[in-house]
Structure formats: C-alpha cells, structure tokens
Amino acid sequence: MLKPMTMVAIGFYVLAFLLYFFSFLGGFSIGLYVLLPTIFVLLMGIAVNLGLYKKQKYYVVPISTSIVICGITYPLWRFLVHNVDDAYIFLPFIFFV
C-alpha cells in the first residue's frame, strides 16, 4: 500500500502528463499556453515527493514553495516558447503525427 502523499504525488504526475498531452493536441494555437500549468503541476509533484508538504498545520511551506515554483515556472515556460521549437517540446509525441 502506498503512502497518501505518494498517491498525491502520482496524481500530480498523471495530471501533468494529461496537461502535456492536451498541450500537444492544442499544438500551435493554445498548446504553448497549456504548457505553463503543466510545468507548474510537475514541479508541485516533485515538491510533494521531496516531502515539503508533510505537516498539514503549517501553511508557510506550501505557500512559499508555490511562490518559488511560480517563479521558476514562468521563466522556464518563456524560454521554451521563445527559444525552443515545438517539435522538440513535444518530442515524445512526434511519432503520432
């Protein structure tokens, strides 16, 4: 039996994959904008795996890590949108095209 926090992390990873897939389906219209929440959800799953959300009483850690994750996500998304070709961003799905 998996721990509850591990199940939450797996849920974040599944949601990130689904958002990534919908981002691929959106392609050149809104696909790159859907990539922003994909990165955010993936980083939230990593934060859960690292154990940053162990205590339910303390709200400082989740709020501060969310702010840090937002601070990392937007520049990463901006770099991907402006400097990396879509073919490389969606490389795992290139075989379905």
C-alpha positions in Angstrom: 0.0 0.0 0.0 1.4 3.4 -1.0 1.5 6.3 1.4 -1.1 9.0 1.0 1.5 11.6 0.0 2.9 9.3 -2.6 -0.6 8.9 -4.1 -0.9 12.7 -4.2 2.4 12.9 -6.0 1.3 10.3 -8.5 -1.9 12.3 -9.0 0.2 15.4 -9.8 2.3 13.4 -12.3 -0.7 12.0 -14.0 -2.3 15.4 -14.2 1.0 16.9 -15.6 1.1 14.2 -18.3 -2.6 14.8 -19.2 -2.0 18.6 -19.5 1.1 17.9 -21.5 -0.9 15.7 -23.9 -3.6 18.3 -24.2 -0.9 20.9 -24.8 0.3 18.7 -27.7 -3.2 18.4 -29.1 -3.5 22.2 -28.9 -0.3 22.4 -30.9 0.3 25.8 -32.4 -2.8 27.6 -31.2 -3.1 27.4 -27.3 -0.8 24.5 -26.8 2.1 26.5 -25.5 -0.1 28.3 -23.0 -1.3 25.0 -21.6 2.4 24.1 -21.1 2.6 26.6 -18.3 0.3 24.8 -15.9 1.9 21.5 -17.0 5.3 22.7 -15.7 3.7 24.0 -12.5 1.9 20.8 -11.7 5.0 18.7 -12.4 7.0 20.9 -10.0 4.3 20.5 -7.4 4.5 16.7 -7.7 8.3 17.0 -7.2 7.8 19.1 -4.1 5.4 16.6 -2.7 7.9 13.8 -3.4 10.6 15.8 -1.7 8.4 16.0 1.4 7.9 19.7 1.5 4.2 19.2 2.4 4.4 16.9 5.4 2.7 18.9 8.1 -0.9 19.9 7.4 -0.9 22.6 10.1 1.8 24.8 8.7 0.7 26.9 5.6 4.0 28.8 5.3 5.8 26.0 3.5 3.2 25.2 0.8 2.6 28.9 0.1 6.3 29.7 -0.1 7.1 26.7 -2.3 4.2 27.6 -4.5 5.6 31.1 -4.9 9.0 29.7 -5.7 7.6 27.2 -8.2 5.7 30.0 -9.9 8.9 32.0 -10.0 10.7 29.1 -11.7 7.8 28.1 -14.0 7.2 31.3 -15.8 10.8 31.9 -17.0 11.1 28.3 -18.0 7.9 28.5 -20.0 9.0 31.8 -21.6 12.3 30.2 -22.5 10.6 27.2 -24.1 8.0 29.3 -26.0 10.5 31.8 -27.4 13.7 29.7 -27.9 12.8 26.1 -28.4 11.0 24.7 -31.5 7.6 23.0 -30.9 9.0 19.8 -32.4 11.5 19.5 -29.6 9.0 20.4 -26.9 6.6 17.7 -27.9 9.3 15.2 -29.0 7.7 12.2 -27.3 4.5 12.6 -29.4 6.3 13.2 -32.7 5.6 9.6 -33.8 1.8 10.2 -33.6 1.9 13.0 -36.2 
